[in-house]
Amino acid sequence: MISGRAIYRSLAALILALLAGAAVAGPRIAIIIDDLGNLRSAGERIAALDGPVAFAILPHTPAAAYIAGIARDSGKEVLLHLPLQPVQGAIPMGIGKINLDNTHAELNRIFAANLASVPYVTGVNTHMGSLLTQHPGHMGWLMGELDRNGKLFFVDSRTTPASVALRLAVEYGVPATRRDVFLDDDLDPRRVAEQFSRLKNLARAQGSAVAIGHPYPVTLALLERELPRLAAEGIELVAVREIIGDQRMLASQ
């Protein structure tokens, strides 16, 4: 008869083996497409992409519910693309922006309304935010809301190197990561291709990397062409939450 202690040792050995296998897995990337919610056609094109490309949907946009639905049906993550105040205050950002002069109660109310406007959300990333993400108080309030709403994960789009958002997420125990590469700050197809190559090289060097792009024709054309080739290059496209899990496991070792 096998003792309980022997069973425990066997299970512990299996878990360690699985963790070791995960630690030596090949490079992995995650890709988020921002600024969705206005055009159904953009969502439909992204839903057809190979692999779990994440949808970041702006709150209170006319096609938000439709696009979130096709994202879920195609097995892709839905993120709330949360508008936060940038340094350049005159940039139009639509409904649902959180500002530096918002009180804690106002931030909670705006965030709740934004979250209610986009179904199937499992994570949040920042839209603009070069000012607000520098402020620990507001970022702490936000992370408290993410934690309270069922452990939503967080991605700092890192629109400023002075952002404290990721640090606050870690302090609050919110699963989180940050953007490594913007694919399409420059819409020259050669530059977009260079940024995609940079993403892959970072993943090879770091083990994983996260890219953010936008529903521009040049970006989507590149992804349609390049995503089916990743497996042959030894690179795996995974959900954002998997990247976060990898990074947390490595940080704990």
C-alpha positions, 0 to 999 in steps of 0.5 A, a space after each residue: 500500500 502506498 503511503 500518503 507521504 510517498 504520494 506527496 513526494 511523487 506529486 512534489 516531484 511532478 510539480 517540480 518537473 513541470 516547473 523546470 520544463 516551463 522554465 526552459 521552454 522556448 521564447 514566448 511572445 504576447 501581442 495586444 492590439 489597442 484602440 479597438 471599439 469603433 470599427 467592427 471590421 477591425 475586430 473581425 480581422 483581428 479575430 481571424 489572426 492565428 493565435 491568442 492576439 489580445 483585444 484592448 477595447 476602449 470603453 463606451 465605444 459603439 462596437 465594444 460589445 460586438 468586438 468583445 464577443 467575437 474576441 471571446 468566441 475566437 479564444 482571445 483575451 479582452 482587455 479594457 483599454 483604460 484612458 488615463 490622463 497624458 502629459 499633453 492634456 489637449 489630446 481627445 480621448 473619448 469618454 471614460 478618462 481618469 484624470 489627476 484631479 479625480 478623487 478616489 471615489 470618482 476614480 472608482 466610479 469612472 473605472 466601474 462604468 468603463 468596466 461595465 461598458 466592455 464585456 468579458 474583460 480579464 485584464 486592463 491596459 493603459 491608453 495614453 497615461 503619461 501623466 497619471 501613471 507617474 503618480 503612486 496615489 492614483 495608481 494605488 487606487 487603480 490597483 485596488 480596484 483591479 484586485 477588488 474586481 476578481 484579480 484582473 491582470 494589468 499591462 502597463 503600456 509604458 508611455 513614459 519611462 517614469 511610470 510607476 504603474 507596474 511597481 504599484 501593481 506588484 505591491 498590490 499583488 495584481 498580476 501584471 507586466 509591461 509593454 516591451 515593444 510598440 510595433 507601429 509608432 512608425 507606419 513605414 512597413 519596413 519599420 513595423 517589420 523591424 519592430 516585430 523582429 525586435 520583439 522576437 529577439 527580445 523574447 529570445 534574450 529574455 524568455 518572453 516579450 510583450 508587444 502593443 500594436 494598433 489596427 492599422 492595415 500595415 500592422 494587421 498585414 504583417 501579423 497575418 503574414 508573420 504569425 503563422 511562421 512563428 512556430 517554425 522559428 521556435 517562438 510561441 505566441 501565447 495569451 498575456 496572462 501566460 506571459 505574466 505567469 512565466 515572469 512571476 514564476 521566474 521572479 520567485 526562483 
